[in-house]
Amino acid sequence: MKARVQVMLKTGVLDPQGEAIRHALGALGFDGVEGVRQGKVIEIDLAETDPEAAEAQLSEMCEKLLANTVIESYKIDLS
Amino acid sequence: MKARVQVMLKTGVLDPQGEAIRHALGALGFDGVEGVRQGKVIEIDLAETDPEAAEAQLSEMCEKLLANTVIESYKIDLS
């Protein structure tokens, strides 16, 4: 079972990487870019085939390793 | 208009970050993790409201700045 975990900085947490991209896009002549936030995406291939068990396992992975839940939020998509 | 761009290393390109995550998950006791790939996700807030024009602009941003198309592929989602 394949899963995609998206980890983003929470709203209100300063995102210097996103700001750097916004500046660079402006310098390249792209107008109308109002905001940029950068995060991570992690694609995981699991042996688990039960969607509920997989989601529980992925939540635990996020809490323990993949996201720093003080400043980051995560979203799990199973496919 | 909000857009999400996902940039991943192409299949076959070595992904040391993904491998590090896979090892760490194993060390934490998560079994059945068969593969991990890590990429970037960039959320962009555009002034453009026409979906076609926005997608064209985003493709150009990816080609010029956001992705290294030699080793990375990108996917654009408009929302």
N, CA and C atoms of all chains as a GROMACS GRO file, in nm:
protein
  474
    1MET      N    1   0.084  -0.119   0.000
    1MET     CA    2   0.000   0.000   0.000
    1MET      C    3   0.089   0.125   0.000
    2LYS      N    4   0.056   0.214  -0.092
    2LYS     CA    5   0.137   0.336  -0.102
    2LYS      C    6   0.071   0.449  -0.025
    3ALA      N    7   0.150   0.531   0.040
    3ALA     CA    8   0.097   0.644   0.114
    3ALA      C    9   0.183   0.767   0.088
    4ARG      N   10   0.119   0.881   0.098
    4ARG     CA   11   0.193   1.006   0.083
    4ARG      C   12   0.169   1.090   0.208
    5VAL      N   13   0.276   1.133   0.270
    5VAL     CA   14   0.267   1.217   0.389
    5VAL      C   15   0.320   1.356   0.352
    6GLN      N   16   0.240   1.457   0.380
    6GLN     CA   17   0.284   1.593   0.351
    6GLN      C   18   0.306   1.664   0.484
    7VAL      N   19   0.425   1.719   0.501
    7VAL     CA   20   0.461   1.788   0.625
    7VAL      C   21   0.486   1.935   0.593
    8MET      N   22   0.408   2.022   0.655
    8MET     CA   23   0.422   2.167   0.629
    8MET      C   24   0.444   2.238   0.762
    9LEU      N   25   0.513   2.351   0.758
    9LEU     CA   26   0.522   2.436   0.876
    9LEU      C   27   0.383   2.488   0.907
   10LYS      N   28   0.348   2.497   1.036
   10LYS     CA   29   0.217   2.548   1.073
   10LYS      C   30   0.203   2.694   1.034
   11THR      N   31   0.080   2.736   1.014
   11THR     CA   32   0.053   2.877   0.984
   11THR      C   33   0.108   2.962   1.098
   12GLY      N   34   0.177   3.068   1.065
   12GLY     CA   35   0.232   3.155   1.168
   12GLY      C   36   0.378   3.127   1.197
   13VAL      N   37   0.426   3.007   1.159
   13VAL     CA   38   0.568   2.977   1.177
   13VAL      C   39   0.642   3.032   1.055
   14LEU      N   40   0.746   3.108   1.080
   14LEU     CA   41   0.823   3.170   0.972
   14LEU      C   42   0.883   3.064   0.880
   15ASP      N   43   0.871   3.085   0.749
   15ASP     CA   44   0.918   2.988   0.652
   15ASP      C   45   1.021   3.054   0.559
   16PRO      N   46   1.147   3.055   0.601
   16PRO     CA   47   1.249   3.125   0.522
   16PRO      C   48   1.270   3.066   0.383
   17GLN      N   49   1.255   2.934   0.370
   17GLN     CA   50   1.270   2.871   0.239
   17GLN      C   51   1.162   2.920   0.143
   18GLY      N   52   1.039   2.925   0.194
   18GLY     CA   53   0.929   2.975   0.112
   18GLY      C   54   0.951   3.119   0.070
   19GLU      N   55   0.999   3.199   0.164
   19GLU     CA   56   1.026   3.340   0.134
   19GLU      C   57   1.135   3.354   0.028
   20ALA      N   58   1.238   3.269   0.039
   20ALA     CA   59   1.347   3.272  -0.059
   20ALA      C   60   1.293   3.239  -0.199
   21ILE      N   61   1.203   3.141  -0.206
   21ILE     CA   62   1.144   3.105  -0.336
   21ILE      C   63   1.061   3.221  -0.389
   22ARG      N   64   0.985   3.286  -0.301
   22ARG     CA   65   0.901   3.399  -0.345
   22ARG      C   66   0.988   3.511  -0.405
   23HIS      N   67   1.098   3.540  -0.335
   23HIS     CA   68   1.189   3.644  -0.386
   23HIS      C   69   1.248   3.605  -0.520
   24ALA      N   70   1.290   3.478  -0.530
   24ALA     CA   71   1.354   3.432  -0.654
   24ALA      C   72   1.255   3.436  -0.769
   25LEU      N   73   1.129   3.399  -0.743
   25LEU     CA   74   1.027   3.404  -0.849
   25LEU      C   75   1.006   3.548  -0.894
   26GLY      N   76   1.004   3.640  -0.798
   26GLY     CA   77   0.990   3.783  -0.833
   26GLY      C   78   1.107   3.829  -0.919
   27ALA      N   79   1.228   3.788  -0.881
   27ALA     CA   80   1.348   3.829  -0.954
   27ALA      C   81   1.347   3.772  -1.096
   28LEU      N   82   1.283   3.656  -1.114
   28LEU     CA   83   1.274   3.595  -1.248
   28LEU      C   84   1.161   3.656  -1.331
   29GLY      N   85   1.088   3.750  -1.274
   29GLY     CA   86   0.985   3.819  -1.351
   29GLY      C   87   0.845   3.763  -1.334
   30PHE      N   88   0.826   3.669  -1.242
   30PHE     CA   89   0.691   3.617  -1.220
   30PHE      C   90   0.617   3.713  -1.126
   31ASP      N   91   0.516   3.779  -1.180
   31ASP     CA   92   0.435   3.871  -1.098
   31ASP      C   93   0.317   3.795  -1.039
   32GLY      N   94   0.259   3.854  -0.938
   32GLY     CA   95   0.135   3.798  -0.886
   32GLY      C   96   0.154   3.677  -0.796
   33VAL      N   97   0.275   3.661  -0.743
   33VAL     CA   98   0.297   3.553  -0.646
   33VAL      C   99   0.274   3.612  -0.508
   34GLU      N  100   0.165   3.571  -0.445
   34GLU     CA  101   0.126   3.636  -0.320
   34GLU      C  102   0.179   3.568  -0.195
   35GLY      N  103   0.216   3.444  -0.208
   35GLY     CA  104   0.271   3.374  -0.093
   35GLY      C  105   0.325   3.239  -0.133
   36VAL      N  106   0.431   3.196  -0.066
   36VAL     CA  107   0.489   3.065  -0.094
   36VAL      C  108   0.523   2.998   0.039
   37ARG      N  109   0.486   2.873   0.053
   37ARG     CA  110   0.525   2.794   0.171
   37ARG      C  111   0.588   2.666   0.118
   38GLN      N  112   0.700   2.630   0.177
   38GLN     CA  113   0.762   2.504   0.133
   38GLN      C  114   0.755   2.398   0.240
   39GLY      N  115   0.727   2.278   0.201
   39GLY     CA  116   0.722   2.167   0.295
   39GLY      C  117   0.784   2.043   0.234
   40LYS      N  118   0.766   1.933   0.305
   40LYS     CA  119   0.823   1.806   0.260
   40LYS      C  120   0.711   1.711   0.221
   41VAL      N  121   0.742   1.624   0.127
   41VAL     CA  122   0.648   1.517   0.097
   41VAL      C  123   0.726   1.386   0.104
   42ILE      N  124   0.669   1.288   0.169
   42ILE     CA  125   0.736   1.160   0.188
   42ILE      C  126   0.644   1.051   0.136
   43GLU      N  127   0.692   0.979   0.036
   43GLU     CA  128   0.613   0.868  -0.019
   43GLU      C  129   0.663   0.739   0.042
   44ILE      N  130   0.571   0.666   0.105
   44ILE     CA  131   0.608   0.545   0.177
   44ILE      C  132   0.532   0.426   0.117
   45ASP      N  133   0.608   0.320   0.094
   45ASP     CA  134   0.550   0.196   0.041
   45ASP      C  135   0.542   0.099   0.158
   46LEU      N  136   0.419   0.066   0.200
   46LEU     CA  137   0.399  -0.018   0.318
   46LEU      C  138   0.355  -0.159   0.279
   47ALA      N  139   0.398  -0.258   0.358
   47ALA     CA  140   0.353  -0.396   0.337
   47ALA      C  141   0.207  -0.410   0.382
   48GLU      N  142   0.169  -0.333   0.482
   48GLU     CA  143   0.032  -0.333   0.537
   48GLU      C  144  -0.070  -0.308   0.426
   49THR      N  145  -0.177  -0.389   0.424
   49THR     CA  146  -0.278  -0.370   0.319
   49THR      C  147  -0.410  -0.316   0.372
   50ASP      N  148  -0.429  -0.318   0.504
   50ASP     CA  149  -0.553  -0.266   0.562
   50ASP      C  150  -0.542  -0.114   0.578
   51PRO      N  151  -0.630  -0.037   0.512
   51PRO     CA  152  -0.616   0.108   0.516
   51PRO      C  153  -0.616   0.167   0.657
   52GLU      N  154  -0.703   0.114   0.745
   52GLU     CA  155  -0.710   0.170   0.881
   52GLU      C  156  -0.581   0.146   0.959
   53ALA      N  157  -0.530   0.022   0.950
   53ALA     CA  158  -0.406  -0.010   1.019
   53ALA      C  159  -0.290   0.073   0.962
   54ALA      N  160  -0.290   0.090   0.829
   54ALA     CA  161  -0.184   0.167   0.765
   54ALA      C  162  -0.189   0.312   0.812
   55GLU      N  163  -0.310   0.367   0.821
   55GLU     CA  164  -0.322   0.507   0.863
   55GLU      C  165  -0.275   0.525   1.008
   56ALA      N  166  -0.309   0.428   1.093
   56ALA     CA  167  -0.265   0.435   1.233
   56ALA      C  168  -0.113   0.430   1.242
   57GLN      N  169  -0.055   0.339   1.161
   57GLN     CA  170   0.091   0.326   1.160
   57GLN      C  171   0.158   0.455   1.110
   58LEU      N  172   0.099   0.513   1.005
   58LEU     CA  173   0.156   0.636   0.949
   58LEU      C  174   0.146   0.753   1.047
   59SER      N  175   0.034   0.761   1.121
   59SER     CA  176   0.020   0.867   1.221
   59SER      C  177   0.130   0.855   1.326
   60GLU      N  178   0.156   0.731   1.367
   60GLU     CA  179   0.259   0.710   1.468
   60GLU      C  180   0.397   0.748   1.412
   61MET      N  181   0.422   0.713   1.285
   61MET     CA  182   0.549   0.751   1.221
   61MET      C  183   0.566   0.903   1.221
   62CYS      N  184   0.456   0.973   1.190
   62CYS     CA  185   0.462   1.119   1.183
   62CYS      C  186   0.492   1.177   1.320
   63GLU      N  187   0.421   1.127   1.422
   63GLU     CA  188   0.439   1.179   1.557
   63GLU      C  189   0.581   1.154   1.608
   64LYS      N  190   0.635   1.035   1.572
   64LYS     CA  191   0.764   0.996   1.628
   64LYS      C  192   0.884   1.044   1.547
   65LEU      N  193   0.866   1.055   1.416
   65LEU     CA  194   0.985   1.082   1.334
   65LEU      C  195   0.965   1.187   1.226
   66LEU      N  196   0.857   1.174   1.150
   66LEU     CA  197   0.852   1.251   1.024
   66LEU      C  198   0.823   1.399   1.043
   67ALA      N  199   0.746   1.433   1.146
   67ALA     CA  200   0.711   1.574   1.166
   67ALA      C  201   0.750   1.618   1.305
   68ASN      N  202   0.788   1.742   1.317
   68ASN     CA  203   0.807   1.804   1.449
   68ASN      C  204   0.675   1.875   1.479
   69THR      N  205   0.592   1.808   1.558
   69THR     CA  206   0.454   1.856   1.572
   69THR      C  207   0.442   1.987   1.650
   70VAL      N  208   0.551   2.034   1.707
   70VAL     CA  209   0.548   2.166   1.771
   70VAL      C  210   0.529   2.274   1.664
   71ILE      N  211   0.599   2.259   1.554
   71ILE     CA  212   0.596   2.363   1.451
   71ILE      C  213   0.542   2.314   1.316
   72GLU      N  214   0.523   2.183   1.302
   72GLU     CA  215   0.479   2.131   1.171
   72GLU      C  216   0.348   2.054   1.183
   73SER      N  217   0.270   2.059   1.077
   73SER     CA  218   0.150   1.977   1.070
   73SER      C  219   0.170   1.875   0.959
   74TYR      N  220   0.098   1.765   0.968
   74TYR     CA  221   0.114   1.663   0.864
   74TYR      C  222  -0.022   1.618   0.813
   75LYS      N  223  -0.020   1.565   0.693
   75LYS     CA  224  -0.142   1.517   0.628
   75LYS      C  225  -0.109   1.384   0.561
   76ILE      N  226  -0.193   1.285   0.582
   76ILE     CA  227  -0.167   1.151   0.528
   76ILE      C  228  -0.268   1.121   0.416
   77ASP      N  229  -0.217   1.080   0.302
   77ASP     CA  230  -0.304   1.037   0.190
   77ASP      C  231  -0.269   0.893   0.156
   78LEU      N  232  -0.366   0.808   0.160
   78LEU     CA  233  -0.344   0.669   0.118
   78LEU      C  234  -0.390   0.652  -0.026
   79SER      N  235  -0.319   0.570  -0.101
   79SER     CA  236  -0.364   0.550  -0.239
   79SER      C  237  -0.353   0.402  -0.276
   80MET      N  238  -0.562   3.231  -0.642
   80MET     CA  239  -0.570   3.089  -0.671
   80MET      C  240  -0.452   3.015  -0.606
   81LYS      N  241  -0.485   2.909  -0.534
   81LYS     CA  242  -0.380   2.834  -0.465
   81LYS      C  243  -0.337   2.714  -0.549
   82ALA      N  244  -0.208   2.689  -0.547
   82ALA     CA  245  -0.156   2.574  -0.621
   82ALA      C  246  -0.056   2.500  -0.536
   83ARG      N  247  -0.046   2.371  -0.563
   83ARG     CA  248   0.053   2.290  -0.493
   83ARG      C  249   0.142   2.223  -0.596
   84VAL      N  250   0.271   2.241  -0.581
   84VAL     CA  251   0.368   2.180  -0.672
   84VAL      C  252   0.446   2.075  -0.593
   85GLN      N  253   0.446   1.954  -0.646
   85GLN     CA  254   0.521   1.848  -0.579
   85GLN      C  255   0.642   1.813  -0.664
   86VAL      N  256   0.761   1.819  -0.605
   86VAL     CA  257   0.885   1.791  -0.677
   86VAL      C  258   0.949   1.667  -0.616
   87MET      N  259   0.964   1.564  -0.698
   87MET     CA  260   1.024   1.438  -0.649
   87MET      C  261   1.144   1.403  -0.735
   88LEU      N  262   1.240   1.332  -0.677
   88LEU     CA  263   1.349   1.277  -0.757
   88LEU      C  264   1.290   1.174  -0.853
   89LYS      N  265   1.342   1.171  -0.976
   89LYS     CA  266   1.291   1.074  -1.072
   89LYS      C  267   1.325   0.931  -1.026
   90THR      N  268   1.245   0.838  -1.073
   90THR     CA  269   1.271   0.696  -1.043
   90THR      C  270   1.410   0.660  -1.095
   91GLY      N  271   1.485   0.592  -1.012
   91GLY     CA  272   1.619   0.552  -1.054
   91GLY      C  273   1.726   0.645  -1.001
   92VAL      N  274   1.687   0.767  -0.961
   92VAL     CA  275   1.784   0.859  -0.902
   92VAL      C  276   1.794   0.825  -0.753
   93LEU      N  277   1.916   0.806  -0.705
   93LEU     CA  278   1.938   0.768  -0.565
   93LEU      C  279   1.882   0.877  -0.473
   94ASP      N  280   1.810   0.833  -0.368
   94ASP     CA  281   1.747   0.928  -0.275
   94ASP      C  282   1.797   0.900  -0.133
   95PRO      N  283   1.911   0.959  -0.096
   95PRO     CA  284   1.969   0.929   0.034
   95PRO      C  285   1.880   0.972   0.152
   96GLN      N  286   1.804   1.081   0.134
   96GLN     CA  287   1.714   1.125   0.241
   96GLN      C  288   1.607   1.021   0.268
   97GLY      N  289   1.549   0.969   0.158
   97GLY     CA  290   1.448   0.865   0.171
   97GLY      C  291   1.504   0.741   0.238
   98GLU      N  292   1.626   0.703   0.198
   98GLU     CA  293   1.690   0.586   0.259
   98GLU      C  294   1.714   0.607   0.408
   99ALA      N  295   1.754   0.728   0.446
   99ALA     CA  296   1.778   0.759   0.587
   99ALA      C  297   1.649   0.746   0.667
  100ILE      N  298   1.538   0.792   0.608
  100ILE     CA  299   1.410   0.779   0.676
  100ILE      C  300   1.372   0.633   0.691
  101ARG      N  301   1.394   0.555   0.586
  101ARG     CA  302   1.360   0.413   0.591
  101ARG      C  303   1.438   0.342   0.704
  102HIS      N  304   1.567   0.373   0.713
  102HIS     CA  305   1.648   0.314   0.818
  102HIS      C  306   1.599   0.357   0.956
  103ALA      N  307   1.568   0.485   0.970
  103ALA     CA  308   1.524   0.536   1.100
  103ALA      C  309   1.392   0.473   1.141
  104LEU      N  310   1.301   0.455   1.044
  104LEU     CA  311   1.173   0.391   1.075
  104LEU      C  312   1.196   0.247   1.121
  105GLY      N  313   1.288   0.177   1.054
  105GLY     CA  314   1.320   0.041   1.095
  105GLY      C  315   1.376   0.037   1.237
  106ALA      N  316   1.465   0.134   1.267
  106ALA     CA  317   1.526   0.139   1.400
  106ALA      C  318   1.422   0.170   1.507
  107LEU      N  319   1.316   0.240   1.471
  107LEU     CA  320   1.210   0.272   1.566
  107LEU      C  321   1.110   0.157   1.581
  108GLY      N  322   1.131   0.050   1.506
  108GLY     CA  323   1.046  -0.067   1.522
  108GLY      C  324   0.930  -0.076   1.423
  109PHE      N  325   0.928   0.011   1.323
  109PHE     CA  326   0.822   0.002   1.222
  109PHE      C  327   0.864  -0.101   1.117
  110ASP      N  328   0.790  -0.212   1.115
  110ASP     CA  329   0.820  -0.316   1.016
  110ASP      C  330   0.736  -0.292   0.891
  111GLY      N  331   0.775  -0.358   0.785
  111GLY     CA  332   0.694  -0.354   0.665
  111GLY      C  333   0.703  -0.225   0.586
  112VAL      N  334   0.811  -0.150   0.606
  112VAL     CA  335   0.833  -0.031   0.524
  112VAL      C  336   0.919  -0.073   0.406
  113GLU      N  337   0.860  -0.075   0.288
  113GLU     CA  338   0.928  -0.133   0.173
  113GLU      C  339   1.006  -0.031   0.091
  114GLY      N  340   0.969   0.093   0.105
  114GLY     CA  341   1.044   0.195   0.033
  114GLY      C  342   1.000   0.334   0.075
  115VAL      N  343   1.094   0.427   0.073
  115VAL     CA  344   1.062   0.565   0.109
  115VAL      C  345   1.131   0.658   0.010
  116ARG      N  346   1.056   0.755  -0.042
  116ARG     CA  347   1.116   0.858  -0.127
  116ARG      C  348   1.076   0.992  -0.067
  117GLN      N  349   1.171   1.083  -0.058
  117GLN     CA  350   1.136   1.215  -0.005
  117GLN      C  351   1.147   1.322  -0.113
  118GLY      N  352   1.051   1.411  -0.112
  118GLY     CA  353   1.052   1.521  -0.208
  118GLY      C  354   1.008   1.649  -0.142
  119LYS      N  355   0.986   1.749  -0.226
  119LYS     CA  356   0.946   1.880  -0.175
  119LYS      C  357   0.804   1.910  -0.219
  120VAL      N  358   0.735   1.987  -0.139
  120VAL     CA  359   0.605   2.036  -0.181
  120VAL      C  360   0.607   2.188  -0.161
  121ILE      N  361   0.561   2.259  -0.261
  121ILE     CA  362   0.563   2.405  -0.257
  121ILE      C  363   0.422   2.454  -0.280
  122GLU      N  364   0.367   2.525  -0.184
  122GLU     CA  365   0.232   2.581  -0.197
  122GLU      C  366   0.244   2.727  -0.238
  123ILE      N  367   0.183   2.759  -0.350
  123ILE     CA  368   0.196   2.894  -0.406
  123ILE      C  369   0.060   2.958  -0.416
  124ASP      N  370   0.054   3.082  -0.369
  124ASP     CA  371  -0.070   3.158  -0.375
  124ASP      C  372  -0.055   3.259  -0.490
  125LEU      N  373  -0.134   3.240  -0.595
  125LEU     CA  374  -0.119   3.322  -0.716
  125LEU      C  375  -0.233   3.423  -0.728
  126ALA      N  376  -0.201   3.540  -0.782
  126ALA     CA  377  -0.305   3.639  -0.809
  126ALA      C  378  -0.389   3.595  -0.929
  127GLU      N  379  -0.327   3.524  -1.022
  127GLU     CA  380  -0.394   3.474  -1.142
  127GLU      C  381  -0.519   3.391  -1.106
  128THR      N  382  -0.630   3.416  -1.175
  128THR     CA  383  -0.751   3.342  -1.143
  128THR      C  384  -0.792   3.242  -1.251
  129ASP      N  385  -0.734   3.255  -1.370
  129ASP     CA  386  -0.766   3.162  -1.479
  129ASP      C  387  -0.682   3.034  -1.464
  130PRO      N  388  -0.746   2.918  -1.448
  130PRO     CA  389  -0.671   2.794  -1.424
  130PRO      C  390  -0.567   2.763  -1.532
  131GLU      N  391  -0.605   2.785  -1.659
  131GLU     CA  392  -0.510   2.752  -1.767
  131GLU      C  393  -0.387   2.840  -1.762
  132ALA      N  394  -0.408   2.971  -1.743
  132ALA     CA  395  -0.296   3.064  -1.736
  132ALA      C  396  -0.210   3.033  -1.613
  133ALA      N  397  -0.277   2.999  -1.501
  133ALA     CA  398  -0.203   2.968  -1.379
  133ALA      C  399  -0.116   2.844  -1.400
  134GLU      N  400  -0.174   2.744  -1.467
  134GLU     CA  401  -0.097   2.621  -1.487
  134GLU      C  402   0.023   2.646  -1.578
  135ALA      N  403   0.004   2.729  -1.680
  135ALA     CA  404   0.116   2.762  -1.769
  135ALA      C  405   0.226   2.834  -1.692
  136GLN      N  406   0.183   2.930  -1.606
  136GLN     CA  407   0.281   3.006  -1.528
  136GLN      C  408   0.357   2.911  -1.432
  137LEU      N  409   0.283   2.820  -1.369
  137LEU     CA  410   0.345   2.727  -1.275
  137LEU      C  411   0.443   2.633  -1.344
  138SER      N  412   0.407   2.586  -1.465
  138SER     CA  413   0.500   2.500  -1.540
  138SER      C  414   0.630   2.574  -1.566
  139GLU      N  415   0.617   2.701  -1.604
  139GLU     CA  416   0.736   2.779  -1.632
  139GLU      C  417   0.820   2.798  -1.504
  140MET      N  418   0.753   2.821  -1.392
  140MET     CA  419   0.825   2.834  -1.264
  140MET      C  420   0.902   2.707  -1.231
  141CYS      N  421   0.837   2.592  -1.258
  141CYS     CA  422   0.902   2.464  -1.229
  141CYS      C  423   1.024   2.444  -1.316
  142GLU      N  424   1.008   2.474  -1.445
  142GLU     CA  425   1.118   2.453  -1.539
  142GLU      C  426   1.236   2.545  -1.506
  143LYS      N  427   1.203   2.669  -1.466
  143LYS     CA  428   1.310   2.768  -1.445
  143LYS      C  429   1.370   2.766  -1.306
  144LEU      N  430   1.291   2.732  -1.205
  144LEU     CA  431   1.342   2.748  -1.068
  144LEU      C  432   1.314   2.629  -0.975
  145LEU      N  433   1.188   2.582  -0.974
  145LEU     CA  434   1.147   2.494  -0.864
  145LEU      C  435   1.202   2.352  -0.875
  146ALA      N  436   1.219   2.304  -0.997
  146ALA     CA  437   1.267   2.167  -1.013
  146ALA      C  438   1.392   2.164  -1.099
  147ASN      N  439   1.480   2.071  -1.070
  147ASN     CA  440   1.592   2.043  -1.158
  147ASN      C  441   1.547   1.928  -1.247
  148THR      N  442   1.503   1.962  -1.368
  148THR     CA  443   1.434   1.861  -1.451
  148THR      C  444   1.526   1.750  -1.503
  149VAL      N  445   1.656   1.764  -1.479
  149VAL     CA  446   1.746   1.654  -1.516
  149VAL      C  447   1.721   1.535  -1.423
  150ILE      N  448   1.703   1.565  -1.295
  150ILE     CA  449   1.689   1.454  -1.199
  150ILE      C  450   1.554   1.457  -1.125
  151GLU      N  451   1.476   1.562  -1.143
  151GLU     CA  452   1.351   1.571  -1.068
  151GLU      C  453   1.231   1.584  -1.161
  152SER      N  454   1.118   1.530  -1.117
  152SER     CA  455   0.993   1.549  -1.189
  152SER      C  456   0.902   1.633  -1.101
  153TYR      N  457   0.806   1.701  -1.163
  153TYR     CA  458   0.716   1.784  -1.084
  153TYR      C  459   0.572   1.758  -1.124
  154LYS      N  460   0.482   1.788  -1.030
  154LYS     CA  461   0.340   1.768  -1.052
  154LYS      C  462   0.268   1.890  -0.998
  155ILE      N  463   0.178   1.945  -1.077
  155ILE     CA  464   0.107   2.067  -1.037
  155ILE      C  465  -0.038   2.034  -1.006
  156ASP      N  466  -0.084   2.076  -0.888
  156ASP     CA  467  -0.226   2.062  -0.851
  156ASP      C  468  -0.283   2.199  -0.824
  157LEU      N  469  -0.389   2.233  -0.895
  157LEU     CA  470  -0.457   2.360  -0.867
  157LEU      C  471  -0.576   2.333  -0.776
  158SER      N  472  -0.602   2.426  -0.686
  158SER     CA  473  -0.720   2.406  -0.600
  158SER      C  474  -0.796   2.537  -0.584
   0.00000   0.00000   0.00000
